[in-house]
Amino acid sequence: MITKFTKIGDSWGLVFDPAILELFKIDAETKFEVTAKDGRLYIKPIGHEIPQDQFDAALAEINRKHGTTLQRLAE
């Protein structure tokens, strides 16, 4: 999934597709571990592990439905 920061009030946030939120069981109370390594930023929900094949299937579905739009947003 490709996304970009969105202005939210005086702050900035990442907006995720509802399918990702559902897949990881993310809600307003979910905490995240944010780390940086080798010039990359990693965002991991705490306590919500899912099998890799389930994640890959959800990501493929999002890209199938929204790939063109996400690509334009990235540009």
Distance bins in CASP14 RR format, pairs under 12 A and 6 or more apart:
PFRMAT RR
TARGET T0000
AUTHOR 0000-0000-0000
RMODE 2
METHOD distances of the structure
MODEL  1
1 14 0 0 0 0 1 0 0 0 0 0 0
1 15 0 0 0 0 0 1 0 0 0 0 0
1 16 1 0 0 1 0 0 0 0 0 0 0
1 17 1 0 0 1 0 0 0 0 0 0 0
1 18 0 0 0 0 0 1 0 0 0 0 0
1 19 0 0 0 0 1 0 0 0 0 0 0
1 20 1 0 0 1 0 0 0 0 0 0 0
1 21 0 0 0 0 0 1 0 0 0 0 0
1 23 0 0 0 0 0 1 0 0 0 0 0
1 24 0 0 0 0 0 1 0 0 0 0 0
1 43 0 0 0 0 0 1 0 0 0 0 0
1 55 0 0 0 0 0 1 0 0 0 0 0
1 56 0 0 0 0 0 1 0 0 0 0 0
1 58 0 0 0 0 1 0 0 0 0 0 0
1 59 1 0 0 1 0 0 0 0 0 0 0
1 60 0 0 0 0 0 1 0 0 0 0 0
1 61 0 0 0 0 0 1 0 0 0 0 0
1 62 1 0 1 0 0 0 0 0 0 0 0
1 63 1 0 0 1 0 0 0 0 0 0 0
1 64 0 0 0 0 0 1 0 0 0 0 0
1 65 0 0 0 0 0 1 0 0 0 0 0
1 66 0 0 0 0 1 0 0 0 0 0 0
1 67 0 0 0 0 1 0 0 0 0 0 0
1 69 0 0 0 0 0 1 0 0 0 0 0
1 70 1 0 0 1 0 0 0 0 0 0 0
1 71 0 0 0 0 0 1 0 0 0 0 0
1 73 0 0 0 0 0 1 0 0 0 0 0
1 74 0 0 0 0 0 1 0 0 0 0 0
2 14 0 0 0 0 0 1 0 0 0 0 0
2 15 0 0 0 0 0 1 0 0 0 0 0
2 16 0 0 0 0 0 1 0 0 0 0 0
2 17 0 0 0 0 0 1 0 0 0 0 0
2 59 0 0 0 0 0 1 0 0 0 0 0
2 62 0 0 0 0 0 1 0 0 0 0 0
2 63 0 0 0 0 1 0 0 0 0 0 0
2 66 0 0 0 0 1 0 0 0 0 0 0
2 67 0 0 0 0 1 0 0 0 0 0 0
2 68 0 0 0 0 0 1 0 0 0 0 0
2 69 0 0 0 0 1 0 0 0 0 0 0
2 70 1 0 1 0 0 0 0 0 0 0 0
2 71 1 0 0 1 0 0 0 0 0 0 0
2 72 0 0 0 0 1 0 0 0 0 0 0
2 73 1 0 0 1 0 0 0 0 0 0 0
2 74 1 0 1 0 0 0 0 0 0 0 0
2 75 0 0 0 0 1 0 0 0 0 0 0
3 12 0 0 0 0 0 1 0 0 0 0 0
3 13 0 0 0 0 1 0 0 0 0 0 0
3 14 1 0 1 0 0 0 0 0 0 0 0
3 15 1 0 0 1 0 0 0 0 0 0 0
3 16 1 0 0 1 0 0 0 0 0 0 0
3 17 0 0 0 0 1 0 0 0 0 0 0
3 20 0 0 0 0 1 0 0 0 0 0 0
3 43 0 0 0 0 0 1 0 0 0 0 0
3 62 0 0 0 0 0 1 0 0 0 0 0
3 66 0 0 0 0 0 1 0 0 0 0 0
3 67 0 0 0 0 0 1 0 0 0 0 0
3 69 0 0 0 0 0 1 0 0 0 0 0
3 70 1 0 0 1 0 0 0 0 0 0 0
3 71 0 0 0 0 0 1 0 0 0 0 0
3 73 1 0 0 1 0 0 0 0 0 0 0
3 74 0 0 0 0 1 0 0 0 0 0 0
4 12 0 0 0 0 1 0 0 0 0 0 0
4 13 0 0 0 0 1 0 0 0 0 0 0
4 14 1 0 0 1 0 0 0 0 0 0 0
4 15 0 0 0 0 1 0 0 0 0 0 0
4 16 0 0 0 0 0 1 0 0 0 0 0
4 70 0 0 0 0 1 0 0 0 0 0 0
4 71 0 0 0 0 0 1 0 0 0 0 0
4 72 0 0 0 0 0 1 0 0 0 0 0
4 73 1 0 1 0 0 0 0 0 0 0 0
4 74 1 0 0 1 0 0 0 0 0 0 0
4 75 0 0 0 0 0 1 0 0 0 0 0
5 11 0 0 0 0 1 0 0 0 0 0 0
5 12 1 0 1 0 0 0 0 0 0 0 0
5 13 1 0 1 0 0 0 0 0 0 0 0
5 14 1 0 0 1 0 0 0 0 0 0 0
5 15 0 0 0 0 1 0 0 0 0 0 0
5 41 0 0 0 0 0 1 0 0 0 0 0
5 73 0 0 0 0 0 1 0 0 0 0 0
6 12 1 0 0 1 0 0 0 0 0 0 0
6 13 1 0 1 0 0 0 0 0 0 0 0
6 14 1 0 0 1 0 0 0 0 0 0 0
6 15 1 0 1 0 0 0 0 0 0 0 0
6 16 0 0 0 0 0 1 0 0 0 0 0
6 73 0 0 0 0 0 1 0 0 0 0 0
7 13 0 0 0 0 1 0 0 0 0 0 0
7 14 0 0 0 0 0 1 0 0 0 0 0
7 15 0 0 0 0 0 1 0 0 0 0 0
8 14 0 0 0 0 1 0 0 0 0 0 0
8 15 0 0 0 0 1 0 0 0 0 0 0
13 32 0 0 0 0 0 1 0 0 0 0 0
13 34 0 0 0 0 0 1 0 0 0 0 0
13 43 0 0 0 0 0 1 0 0 0 0 0
14 20 0 0 0 0 0 1 0 0 0 0 0
14 21 0 0 0 0 0 1 0 0 0 0 0
14 26 0 0 0 0 0 1 0 0 0 0 0
14 32 0 0 0 0 0 1 0 0 0 0 0
14 34 0 0 0 0 0 1 0 0 0 0 0
14 41 0 0 0 0 1 0 0 0 0 0 0
14 43 1 0 0 1 0 0 0 0 0 0 0
14 73 0 0 0 0 0 1 0 0 0 0 0
15 21 0 0 0 0 0 1 0 0 0 0 0
15 70 0 0 0 0 0 1 0 0 0 0 0
15 73 0 0 0 0 0 1 0 0 0 0 0
16 22 0 0 0 0 0 1 0 0 0 0 0
16 23 0 0 0 0 1 0 0 0 0 0 0
16 24 0 0 0 0 1 0 0 0 0 0 0
16 26 1 0 0 1 0 0 0 0 0 0 0
16 27 0 0 0 0 0 1 0 0 0 0 0
16 30 0 0 0 0 0 1 0 0 0 0 0
16 32 0 0 0 0 0 1 0 0 0 0 0
16 43 0 0 0 0 1 0 0 0 0 0 0
16 45 0 0 0 0 0 1 0 0 0 0 0
16 58 0 0 0 0 0 1 0 0 0 0 0
16 59 0 0 0 0 0 1 0 0 0 0 0
16 62 0 0 0 0 1 0 0 0 0 0 0
16 66 0 0 0 0 0 1 0 0 0 0 0
16 70 0 0 0 0 0 1 0 0 0 0 0
17 23 0 0 0 0 1 0 0 0 0 0 0
17 24 0 0 0 0 0 1 0 0 0 0 0
17 26 0 0 0 0 0 1 0 0 0 0 0
17 58 0 0 0 0 1 0 0 0 0 0 0
17 59 0 0 0 0 1 0 0 0 0 0 0
17 61 0 0 0 0 1 0 0 0 0 0 0
17 62 1 0 1 0 0 0 0 0 0 0 0
17 63 0 0 0 0 0 1 0 0 0 0 0
17 64 0 0 0 0 0 1 0 0 0 0 0
17 65 0 0 0 0 1 0 0 0 0 0 0
17 66 1 0 0 1 0 0 0 0 0 0 0
17 67 0 0 0 0 0 1 0 0 0 0 0
17 69 0 0 0 0 0 1 0 0 0 0 0
17 70 0 0 0 0 1 0 0 0 0 0 0
17 73 0 0 0 0 0 1 0 0 0 0 0
18 24 0 0 0 0 0 1 0 0 0 0 0
18 26 0 0 0 0 1 0 0 0 0 0 0
18 27 0 0 0 0 0 1 0 0 0 0 0
18 58 0 0 0 0 0 1 0 0 0 0 0
18 61 0 0 0 0 0 1 0 0 0 0 0
18 62 0 0 0 0 1 0 0 0 0 0 0
18 65 0 0 0 0 0 1 0 0 0 0 0
18 66 0 0 0 0 0 1 0 0 0 0 0
19 26 0 0 0 0 0 1 0 0 0 0 0
19 54 0 0 0 0 0 1 0 0 0 0 0
19 55 0 0 0 0 0 1 0 0 0 0 0
19 57 0 0 0 0 0 1 0 0 0 0 0
19 58 1 0 1 0 0 0 0 0 0 0 0
19 59 0 0 0 0 1 0 0 0 0 0 0
19 60 0 0 0 0 0 1 0 0 0 0 0
19 61 1 0 0 1 0 0 0 0 0 0 0
19 62 1 0 1 0 0 0 0 0 0 0 0
19 63 0 0 0 0 0 1 0 0 0 0 0
19 64 0 0 0 0 0 1 0 0 0 0 0
19 65 0 0 0 0 1 0 0 0 0 0 0
19 66 0 0 0 0 1 0 0 0 0 0 0
20 26 1 0 0 1 0 0 0 0 0 0 0
20 30 0 0 0 0 0 1 0 0 0 0 0
20 43 0 0 0 0 0 1 0 0 0 0 0
20 45 0 0 0 0 1 0 0 0 0 0 0
20 48 0 0 0 0 0 1 0 0 0 0 0
20 50 0 0 0 0 0 1 0 0 0 0 0
20 54 0 0 0 0 0 1 0 0 0 0 0
20 55 0 0 0 0 1 0 0 0 0 0 0
20 58 1 0 0 1 0 0 0 0 0 0 0
20 59 0 0 0 0 1 0 0 0 0 0 0
20 61 0 0 0 0 0 1 0 0 0 0 0
20 62 1 0 0 1 0 0 0 0 0 0 0
20 63 0 0 0 0 0 1 0 0 0 0 0
20 65 0 0 0 0 0 1 0 0 0 0 0
20 66 0 0 0 0 0 1 0 0 0 0 0
20 70 0 0 0 0 0 1 0 0 0 0 0
21 27 1 0 0 1 0 0 0 0 0 0 0
21 28 0 0 0 0 0 1 0 0 0 0 0
21 30 0 0 0 0 1 0 0 0 0 0 0
21 45 0 0 0 0 1 0 0 0 0 0 0
21 48 0 0 0 0 0 1 0 0 0 0 0
21 58 0 0 0 0 0 1 0 0 0 0 0
21 62 0 0 0 0 0 1 0 0 0 0 0
22 48 0 0 0 0 0 1 0 0 0 0 0
22 50 0 0 0 0 0 1 0 0 0 0 0
22 54 0 0 0 0 0 1 0 0 0 0 0
22 58 0 0 0 0 1 0 0 0 0 0 0
22 61 0 0 0 0 0 1 0 0 0 0 0
22 62 0 0 0 0 0 1 0 0 0 0 0
23 45 0 0 0 0 0 1 0 0 0 0 0
23 48 0 0 0 0 1 0 0 0 0 0 0
23 49 0 0 0 0 0 1 0 0 0 0 0
23 50 1 0 0 1 0 0 0 0 0 0 0
23 51 0 0 0 0 0 1 0 0 0 0 0
23 53 0 0 0 0 0 1 0 0 0 0 0
23 54 1 0 0 1 0 0 0 0 0 0 0
23 55 1 0 0 1 0 0 0 0 0 0 0
23 56 0 0 0 0 0 1 0 0 0 0 0
23 57 0 0 0 0 1 0 0 0 0 0 0
23 58 1 0 1 0 0 0 0 0 0 0 0
23 59 0 0 0 0 1 0 0 0 0 0 0
23 60 0 0 0 0 0 1 0 0 0 0 0
23 61 0 0 0 0 1 0 0 0 0 0 0
23 62 0 0 0 0 1 0 0 0 0 0 0
24 30 1 0 0 1 0 0 0 0 0 0 0
24 32 0 0 0 0 0 1 0 0 0 0 0
24 43 0 0 0 0 0 1 0 0 0 0 0
24 44 0 0 0 0 1 0 0 0 0 0 0
24 45 1 0 1 0 0 0 0 0 0 0 0
24 46 0 0 0 0 0 1 0 0 0 0 0
24 47 0 0 0 0 1 0 0 0 0 0 0
24 48 1 0 1 0 0 0 0 0 0 0 0
24 49 0 0 0 0 1 0 0 0 0 0 0
24 50 1 0 0 1 0 0 0 0 0 0 0
24 51 0 0 0 0 0 1 0 0 0 0 0
24 54 0 0 0 0 0 1 0 0 0 0 0
24 55 0 0 0 0 1 0 0 0 0 0 0
24 58 0 0 0 0 1 0 0 0 0 0 0
24 59 0 0 0 0 0 1 0 0 0 0 0
25 45 1 0 0 1 0 0 0 0 0 0 0
25 46 0 0 0 0 0 1 0 0 0 0 0
25 47 0 0 0 0 1 0 0 0 0 0 0
25 48 1 0 1 0 0 0 0 0 0 0 0
25 49 0 0 0 0 0 1 0 0 0 0 0
25 50 0 0 0 0 1 0 0 0 0 0 0
25 54 0 0 0 0 0 1 0 0 0 0 0
26 32 0 0 0 0 1 0 0 0 0 0 0
26 43 0 0 0 0 0 1 0 0 0 0 0
26 44 0 0 0 0 0 1 0 0 0 0 0
26 45 1 0 1 0 0 0 0 0 0 0 0
26 46 0 0 0 0 0 1 0 0 0 0 0
26 47 0 0 0 0 0 1 0 0 0 0 0
26 48 1 0 0 1 0 0 0 0 0 0 0
26 50 0 0 0 0 0 1 0 0 0 0 0
27 45 0 0 0 0 1 0 0 0 0 0 0
27 48 0 0 0 0 0 1 0 0 0 0 0
29 45 0 0 0 0 0 1 0 0 0 0 0
29 46 0 0 0 0 0 1 0 0 0 0 0
29 47 0 0 0 0 0 1 0 0 0 0 0
29 48 0 0 0 0 0 1 0 0 0 0 0
30 43 0 0 0 0 0 1 0 0 0 0 0
30 44 0 0 0 0 0 1 0 0 0 0 0
30 45 1 0 1 0 0 0 0 0 0 0 0
30 46 1 0 0 1 0 0 0 0 0 0 0
30 47 0 0 0 0 1 0 0 0 0 0 0
30 48 1 0 0 1 0 0 0 0 0 0 0
31 43 0 0 0 0 0 1 0 0 0 0 0
31 44 0 0 0 0 1 0 0 0 0 0 0
31 45 1 0 0 1 0 0 0 0 0 0 0
31 46 1 0 1 0 0 0 0 0 0 0 0
31 47 0 0 0 0 1 0 0 0 0 0 0
31 48 0 0 0 0 1 0 0 0 0 0 0
32 41 0 0 0 0 0 1 0 0 0 0 0
32 42 0 0 0 0 1 0 0 0 0 0 0
32 43 1 0 1 0 0 0 0 0 0 0 0
32 44 1 0 0 1 0 0 0 0 0 0 0
32 45 1 0 1 0 0 0 0 0 0 0 0
32 46 1 0 0 1 0 0 0 0 0 0 0
32 47 0 0 0 0 0 1 0 0 0 0 0
32 48 0 0 0 0 1 0 0 0 0 0 0
33 41 0 0 0 0 0 1 0 0 0 0 0
33 42 1 0 0 1 0 0 0 0 0 0 0
33 43 1 0 0 1 0 0 0 0 0 0 0
33 44 1 0 1 0 0 0 0 0 0 0 0
33 45 1 0 0 1 0 0 0 0 0 0 0
33 46 1 0 1 0 0 0 0 0 0 0 0
33 47 0 0 0 0 1 0 0 0 0 0 0
33 48 0 0 0 0 0 1 0 0 0 0 0
34 40 0 0 0 0 0 1 0 0 0 0 0
34 41 1 0 0 1 0 0 0 0 0 0 0
34 42 1 0 0 1 0 0 0 0 0 0 0
34 43 1 0 1 0 0 0 0 0 0 0 0
34 44 1 0 0 1 0 0 0 0 0 0 0
34 45 0 0 0 0 0 1 0 0 0 0 0
34 46 0 0 0 0 0 1 0 0 0 0 0
35 41 1 0 0 1 0 0 0 0 0 0 0
35 42 1 0 1 0 0 0 0 0 0 0 0
35 43 0 0 0 0 1 0 0 0 0 0 0
35 44 1 0 0 1 0 0 0 0 0 0 0
35 46 0 0 0 0 0 1 0 0 0 0 0
36 42 1 0 0 1 0 0 0 0 0 0 0
36 43 0 0 0 0 0 1 0 0 0 0 0
37 44 0 0 0 0 0 1 0 0 0 0 0
44 50 0 0 0 0 0 1 0 0 0 0 0
45 55 0 0 0 0 0 1 0 0 0 0 0
48 54 0 0 0 0 0 1 0 0 0 0 0
48 55 0 0 0 0 0 1 0 0 0 0 0
49 55 0 0 0 0 1 0 0 0 0 0 0
50 56 0 0 0 0 0 1 0 0 0 0 0
50 57 0 0 0 0 0 1 0 0 0 0 0
50 58 0 0 0 0 1 0 0 0 0 0 0
50 59 0 0 0 0 0 1 0 0 0 0 0
51 57 0 0 0 0 1 0 0 0 0 0 0
51 58 0 0 0 0 0 1 0 0 0 0 0
52 58 0 0 0 0 0 1 0 0 0 0 0
52 59 0 0 0 0 0 1 0 0 0 0 0
53 59 0 0 0 0 0 1 0 0 0 0 0
53 60 0 0 0 0 0 1 0 0 0 0 0
54 60 0 0 0 0 0 1 0 0 0 0 0
54 61 0 0 0 0 0 1 0 0 0 0 0
55 61 0 0 0 0 0 1 0 0 0 0 0
55 62 0 0 0 0 0 1 0 0 0 0 0
56 62 0 0 0 0 0 1 0 0 0 0 0
56 63 0 0 0 0 0 1 0 0 0 0 0
57 63 0 0 0 0 0 1 0 0 0 0 0
57 64 0 0 0 0 0 1 0 0 0 0 0
58 64 0 0 0 0 0 1 0 0 0 0 0
58 65 0 0 0 0 0 1 0 0 0 0 0
59 65 0 0 0 0 0 1 0 0 0 0 0
59 66 0 0 0 0 0 1 0 0 0 0 0
59 67 0 0 0 0 0 1 0 0 0 0 0
59 70 0 0 0 0 0 1 0 0 0 0 0
60 66 0 0 0 0 0 1 0 0 0 0 0
60 67 0 0 0 0 0 1 0 0 0 0 0
61 67 0 0 0 0 0 1 0 0 0 0 0
62 68 0 0 0 0 0 1 0 0 0 0 0
62 69 0 0 0 0 0 1 0 0 0 0 0
62 70 1 0 0 1 0 0 0 0 0 0 0
63 69 0 0 0 0 0 1 0 0 0 0 0
63 70 1 0 0 1 0 0 0 0 0 0 0
63 71 0 0 0 0 1 0 0 0 0 0 0
64 70 0 0 0 0 0 1 0 0 0 0 0
66 72 0 0 0 0 0 1 0 0 0 0 0
66 73 0 0 0 0 1 0 0 0 0 0 0
66 74 0 0 0 0 0 1 0 0 0 0 0
67 73 0 0 0 0 1 0 0 0 0 0 0
67 74 0 0 0 0 1 0 0 0 0 0 0
68 74 0 0 0 0 0 1 0 0 0 0 0
68 75 0 0 0 0 0 1 0 0 0 0 0
69 75 0 0 0 0 0 1 0 0 0 0 0
END
